[in-house]
Amino acid sequence: MGHKQCKNLLGSLSEYIDGDLEAELCAEIERHLAGCEDCRVVVDSLAKTVYLYQTTSDEVSVPEGLRQRLYRCLDLDDYLEK
Amino acid sequence: MSSGRGPDEFDLEALRSGDRAEFARLVDAHYELIYRLAIKMVSDAQDAEDILQETFIKAFRHLQGFDGRSSLSTWLYRIATNEALMFLRRRKPEQYSIDDQLETDEGEIVPVQIVDWCCLPEEELMSAEARLHLDQAVANLPPSLRVVFILRDVQRLSTREVSEVLNLSESAVKTRLSRARLRLREELTRYYGEKV
């Protein structure tokens, strides 16, 4: 990751993996990636990083009794049965 | 009896006038999302629960003044985010607030570790130990980057929604998200790289 062009493209990689970049910049990155193994690894591992967080985030469970305690704190006990 | 409304539709007038049944519907639709935001921000279940309770106490108190310019979800996220950031500020006042400028002291980090760990099997990438590292890496982010990453990549809000919650420009959201992701990639490369 020592080349000037690699560093210049770094700030755009996040938008690149989201597919949010304009076509011209996207094409420029893809031309660079075709000849730069280091940057390909960074792009792949960056995308994998986001994927891992997105995949595991859906599995966060809430503690038992959370809803009951919250309703009690908000004086909403009458609506708990719903 | 069905109200004929979807789970994300609320009677604003009822909420503004203090209708507790409608407020309970609002709480029910959002409390899990707000708790997940809080636990990722502060990494402690009891603190996250305190933030959750404080968020809805403040929401109920201020609903009368809710102007409807943003969605109720965005408004609740904004209250919860402020609560979490205030909590972190009290816990570690030396850390950055969301209002701080990032350009000078939190610039882009250059990847120093080029290891292709993407080939590791899914069960290794998502093992219990790996998950602890994933959480720890987020907890190590400065709050101003952490909050953007959590709202965008964990809570899956759009860039525009994150910008509304945090009152930042969309361009600032993208910049902070990029910096957060690159830092996390670096931390995960340190961890997974040893397993390749």
Boltz contact constraints between the chains, C-beta under 6 A:
constraints:
  - contact:
      token1: [A, 1]
      token2: [B, 110]
      max_distance: 6.0
  - contact:
      token1: [A, 1]
      token2: [B, 111]
      max_distance: 6.0
  - contact:
      token1: [A, 10]
      token2: [B, 108]
      max_distance: 6.0
  - contact:
      token1: [A, 11]
      token2: [B, 108]
      max_distance: 6.0
  - contact:
      token1: [A, 11]
      token2: [B, 178]
      max_distance: 6.0
  - contact:
      token1: [A, 14]
      token2: [B, 177]
      max_distance: 6.0
  - contact:
      token1: [A, 14]
      token2: [B, 178]
      max_distance: 6.0
  - contact:
      token1: [A, 14]
      token2: [B, 181]
      max_distance: 6.0
  - contact:
      token1: [A, 38]
      token2: [B, 114]
      max_distance: 6.0
  - contact:
      token1: [A, 41]
      token2: [B, 114]
      max_distance: 6.0
  - contact:
      token1: [A, 41]
      token2: [B, 116]
      max_distance: 6.0
  - contact:
      token1: [A, 42]
      token2: [B, 111]
      max_distance: 6.0
  - contact:
      token1: [A, 44]
      token2: [B, 118]
      max_distance: 6.0
  - contact:
      token1: [A, 45]
      token2: [B, 118]
      max_distance: 6.0
  - contact:
      token1: [A, 45]
      token2: [B, 185]
      max_distance: 6.0
  - contact:
      token1: [A, 45]
      token2: [B, 189]
      max_distance: 6.0
  - contact:
      token1: [A, 46]
      token2: [B, 181]
      max_distance: 6.0
  - contact:
      token1: [A, 46]
      token2: [B, 185]
      max_distance: 6.0
  - contact:
      token1: [A, 48]
      token2: [B, 118]
      max_distance: 6.0
  - contact:
      token1: [A, 49]
      token2: [B, 184]
      max_distance: 6.0
  - contact:
      token1: [A, 49]
      token2: [B, 185]
      max_distance: 6.0
  - contact:
      token1: [A, 49]
      token2: [B, 188]
      max_distance: 6.0
  - contact:
      token1: [A, 50]
      token2: [B, 153]
      max_distance: 6.0
  - contact:
      token1: [A, 53]
      token2: [B, 153]
      max_distance: 6.0
  - contact:
      token1: [A, 54]
      token2: [B, 153]
      max_distance: 6.0
  - contact:
      token1: [A, 57]
      token2: [B, 154]
      max_distance: 6.0
  - contact:
      token1: [A, 60]
      token2: [B, 36]
      max_distance: 6.0
  - contact:
      token1: [A, 62]
      token2: [B, 32]
      max_distance: 6.0
  - contact:
      token1: [A, 62]
      token2: [B, 35]
      max_distance: 6.0
  - contact:
      token1: [A, 63]
      token2: [B, 45]
      max_distance: 6.0
  - contact:
      token1: [A, 70]
      token2: [B, 31]
      max_distance: 6.0
  - contact:
      token1: [A, 73]
      token2: [B, 53]
      max_distance: 6.0
  - contact:
      token1: [A, 74]
      token2: [B, 56]
      max_distance: 6.0
  - contact:
      token1: [A, 76]
      token2: [B, 24]
      max_distance: 6.0
  - contact:
      token1: [A, 79]
      token2: [B, 24]
      max_distance: 6.0
